[in-house]
Amino acid sequence: MRRVPASPFAAALIGGAVVAGAMLIAGVGDVTNRTIIKETAAPAAEEGSLSGRGQLTPAEIYRRDAPGVVYITATVVEQTQSPFDLFPSTTRGTSSGTGFVINRAGTILTNAHVIAGAVKISVAFAGNQTVTARVIGRDPDDDLALLRINPDGIPLVPLPLGDSDTVRVGDPTYAIGNPFGLPRSFTSGVVSALQRSIKAPNSFSIDNVIQTDAPLNPGNSGGPLINAQGEVIGINSQIATGGSSSNGSVGIGFAIPIDTARAVIPQIERTGHVAEGYLGITTTDIDAALASLHLPVSHGALVQTVQSGSPAARAGIRAGTLLTTLPDGVTELYTGGDIIVSVDGRAVTSAAGLGTTILSHRPGARVRIGIVRGHTHLTVLARLGTRPSTLPAP
């Protein structure tokens, strides 16, 4: 599957340097929904999205929430094989990032990439009180992880969780984290855009992401993005570097919506991982940019590619072919594929909506998928698989 950056910027994970200090660079792509990014207008801010009731000053937000933000240090061991050595050598290093307390049982939410490859995890609270944490589980598809510490003797301050679905462009945002190892630094900005898509460390796409201009830097990963009520609305995960050699903030940061975390936390706590349905396709929205193609419907998810041997392939869903001449605003487009318009009788209006619907089903679930092929409406039955741990080869 070909993937094209959404802009001249490269998105970078903002956890700390690991061993050699190299930043991980991420692009754009998905196997459950979008394969392209079109330049579209950000959703308009709704008047009155912040009514003024319960709003706190920045100083009040920091005093209330900073004690619940922790400094995470992960000890990482890597093995390297030199062509001149008979046995692999071991390199020990550390990565650092941020997390925050979500309950009084000692549960801490952070990014999965902050603790990737860790053999030991330390968590430091305000006052330099440091304890060892164990991993409850991970959700690499959404770049989330849960840690647990022994709460005895620790003055835990759980951060209140907000509702990311109510966030609007222009709303104030605040970030607390440990950029470049500077504990509990506080920055502010606004919601710059909604419904962005970023790539998780395993190359799957994370949708409905919040974009903010609150300065984020390496070490902010896993920290809270906070609204004017002092509630967490997102988990800071990536930044756009603009090709800068410093990998510092250029005013474009991305946070995973707290609603995404809410949906998977119970399963992570119960099983240590997240099992999600998998169809094995890439799709894109049908919108004004595609109007010149004279498609038979005005909404739905246009199938771009179908993974060989996937549930979609077994159900007979058809992929498109790559156009050489593209409509204005479209970077890459496969046309002629099926258009998915419903799942189990519920309308599909966007690629992101289709992805959310499929991921909400358990592996093995049977779903009825309504498609438009040419001018014919069909229904196919697909038995969902388990989403693989990494993005399959095209």
Stockholm file with secondary structure:
# STOCKHOLM 1.0

chainA/1-394         MRRVPASPFAAALIGGAVVAGAMLIAGVGDVTNRTIIKETAAPAAEEGSLSGRGQLTPAEIYRRDAPGVVYITATVVEQTQSPFDLFPSTTRGTSSGTGFVINRAGTILTNAHVIAGAVKISVAFAGNQTVTARVIGRDPDDDLALLRINPDGIPLVPLPLGDSDTVRVGDPTYAIGNPFGLPRSFTSGVVSALQRSIKAPNSFSIDNVIQTDAPLNPGNSGGPLINAQGEVIGINSQIATGGSSSNGSVGIGFAIPIDTARAVIPQIERTGHVAEGYLGITTTDIDAALASLHLPVSHGALVQTVQSGSPAARAGIRAGTLLTTLPDGVTELYTGGDIIVSVDGRAVTSAAGLGTTILSHRPGARVRIGIVRGHTHLTVLARLGTRPSTLPAP
#=GR chainA/1-394 SS CCCCCSSSCCEEECSCCBTTTBCCEECCCCSSSCSCCCCCCCCCCCTTSSCSTTCCCHHHHHHHHGGGEEEEEEEEEEEECCTTCSSCEEEEEEEEEEEEECSTTCEEEECGGGSTTEEEEEEECGGGCEEEEEEEEEETTTTEEEEECCCTTCCCCCCCBCCGGGCCTTCEEEEEECGGGCTTEEEEEEEEEEEEEEECTTSCEEEEEEEECSCCCTTCTTCEEECTTSCEEEEEEEEECTTCTTCCCCSCEEEEEHHHHHHHHHHHHHHSSCCCEECCEEEEECCGGGGGGCCSCSSSEEEEEECTTSHHHHHTCCCCEECSSCCTTCSCCEESSCEEEEETTEECCSHHHHHHHHHTSCTTCEEEEEEEETTEEEEEEEECEECCSSCCCC
#=GC SS_cons         CCCCCSSSCCEEECSCCBTTTBCCEECCCCSSSCSCCCCCCCCCCCTTSSCSTTCCCHHHHHHHHGGGEEEEEEEEEEEECCTTCSSCEEEEEEEEEEEEECSTTCEEEECGGGSTTEEEEEEECGGGCEEEEEEEEEETTTTEEEEECCCTTCCCCCCCBCCGGGCCTTCEEEEEECGGGCTTEEEEEEEEEEEEEEECTTSCEEEEEEEECSCCCTTCTTCEEECTTSCEEEEEEEEECTTCTTCCCCSCEEEEEHHHHHHHHHHHHHHSSCCCEECCEEEEECCGGGGGGCCSCSSSEEEEEECTTSHHHHHTCCCCEECSSCCTTCSCCEESSCEEEEETTEECCSHHHHHHHHHTSCTTCEEEEEEEETTEEEEEEEECEECCSSCCCC
//
